[in-house]
């Protein structure tokens, strides 16, 4: 009797293993590079141009301050032997104040660019993810992995959806005002 019970349990386990293997075989995994979609899409390229303009504007202001600081420092070095101690201290304080202003300008510029970058991500990523989800549901993917967020040593390139997502995103994306 025990022998038949073991045989029945064995058969049941074999059937469960086969159906489980069949379920695993039906899994379909896709891959997308969200960062690439952001950089290569029309909306991403336009945002990159805006970002570059802001960067260049900030860079020009910073370079102007650097030139002014260098000029002031050179003047200070030339006049150092000729100035009295009190006048030298006043000039050094003025230089230090301008240097602090310069540091604040650099810090503010970097923060401004960082905010612009984050705003871009906040605007584009939700729409890109909706599009990826739509493709996943239509084509019955069980998982779609963002390879820019999770570095993978290898993945099947035939399941890379990045180019399709870029094309579809360019076709359907409407910027929010």
C-alpha positions in Angstrom: 0.0 0.0 0.0 2.8 2.4 0.9 4.5 1.5 -2.3 1.4 2.6 -4.4 1.2 5.9 -2.3 4.8 6.6 -3.1 4.2 5.9 -6.8 1.2 8.2 -6.9 3.1 11.0 -5.1 6.0 10.5 -7.5 3.7 10.8 -10.5 2.0 13.9 -9.0 5.4 15.5 -8.4 6.5 14.7 -12.0 3.3 16.3 -13.4 3.8 19.4 -11.2 7.4 19.7 -12.3 6.4 19.4 -16.0 3.7 22.1 -15.7 6.1 24.3 -13.7 8.7 23.9 -16.4 6.1 24.7 -19.0 5.1 27.9 -17.2 8.8 29.0 -17.0 9.2 28.2 -20.7 6.3 30.7 -21.4 8.0 33.6 -19.6 9.0 36.3 -22.0 11.6 38.9 -20.9 12.3 42.2 -22.7 15.0 44.8 -22.2 14.9 48.5 -22.6 17.5 51.3 -21.9 15.4 54.1 -20.5 18.5 56.5 -20.4 19.0 55.8 -24.1 15.3 56.6 -24.8 15.6 59.9 -23.0 18.8 60.9 -24.8 17.8 59.7 -28.3 14.1 60.7 -28.4 13.1 64.0 -30.0 11.9 65.3 -26.7 15.1 64.3 -25.0 17.3 65.9 -27.7 15.3 69.1 -27.4 15.7 69.1 -23.6 19.5 68.4 -24.0 19.8 71.5 -26.3 18.0 73.6 -23.6 20.3 72.1 -21.0 23.4 72.9 -23.1 22.3 76.5 -23.6 21.8 76.9 -19.8 25.2 75.3 -19.3 26.9 77.6 -21.8 25.3 80.7 -20.2 26.5 79.6 -16.8 29.9 78.7 -18.1 30.3 82.2 -19.6 29.3 83.9 -16.3 31.8 81.7 -14.4 34.6 82.3 -16.9 34.0 86.1 -16.6 34.3 85.9 -12.8 37.4 83.7 -13.1 39.0 86.4 -15.4 38.1 89.1 -12.9 39.5 87.1 -10.0 42.8 86.4 -11.8 43.1 90.1 -12.7 42.5 91.1 -9.1 45.0 88.5 -7.8 47.7 89.7 -10.3 47.1 93.3 -9.2 47.3 92.3 -5.6 50.6 90.4 -6.2 52.1 93.4 -8.0 51.0 96.0 -5.5 51.9 93.8 -2.4 55.4 95.2 -1.8 54.2 98.8 -2.3 51.1 98.7 -0.1 50.9 99.5 3.6 49.7 96.7 5.8 46.2 98.2 6.3 45.7 98.8 2.5 47.0 95.2 1.8 44.5 93.7 4.2 41.6 95.7 2.6 42.6 94.5 -0.8 42.9 90.9 0.4 39.5 91.1 2.0 38.0 92.4 -1.2 39.6 89.6 -3.1 38.3 87.0 -0.6 34.8 88.4 -0.9 34.9 88.2 -4.7 36.3 84.7 -4.4 33.3 83.7 -2.2 30.9 85.2 -4.7 32.6 83.2 -7.4 32.2 80.0 -5.4 28.6 80.7 -4.8 28.0 81.4 -8.5 29.6 78.0 -9.3 27.5 76.2 -6.7 24.3 77.9 -7.8 25.0 77.1 -11.4 25.6 73.4 -10.6 22.4 73.2 -8.6 20.4 74.9 -11.3 21.7 72.4 -13.9 21.0 69.5 -11.6 17.4 70.8 -11.1 16.9 71.1 -14.8 18.1 67.5 -15.3 15.8 66.2 -12.6 12.9 68.1 -14.1 13.6 66.5 -17.4 13.5 63.1 -15.9 10.3 63.8 -14.0 8.6 64.9 -17.3 9.8 62.1 -19.6 10.2 59.0 -17.4 6.5 58.4 -16.5 5.5 58.6 -20.2 8.3 56.3 -21.3 7.3 53.8 -18.6 3.7 53.9 -19.6 4.7 53.2 -23.2 7.0 50.3 -22.1 4.1 48.9 -20.0 1.7 49.1 -23.0 4.2 47.3 -25.2 4.7 44.7 -22.5 1.0 44.1 -22.1 0.3 43.9 -25.9 3.1 41.5 -26.5 2.7 39.4 -23.4 6.1 40.1 -21.8 6.2 38.9 -18.2 9.1 41.2 -17.4 10.8 44.2 -19.0 14.1 45.2 -17.4 15.7 48.6 -17.6 19.3 47.9 -18.5 20.4 51.4 -17.6 19.3 50.9 -14.0 20.4 47.3 -13.7 23.7 46.5 -15.4 23.5 43.1 -17.0 26.5 41.1 -18.2 24.4 39.6 -21.0 20.9 39.8 -22.4 19.3 38.6 -25.6 19.6 41.6 -28.0 16.6 40.3 -30.0 14.5 41.1 -27.0 15.9 44.7 -26.7 12.9 47.1 -27.1 14.9 50.3 -26.9 14.7 51.3 -30.6 11.0 50.5 -30.7 10.3 52.5 -27.6 12.2 55.5 -29.0 10.2 55.3 -32.3 6.9 55.0 -30.5 7.8 57.7 -28.0 8.7 60.1 -30.8 5.4 59.3 -32.5 3.2 59.7 -29.5 4.8 62.0 -27.0 3.0 65.3 -26.4 4.9 67.7 -24.0 2.9 68.9 -21.1 2.7 72.7 -20.9 
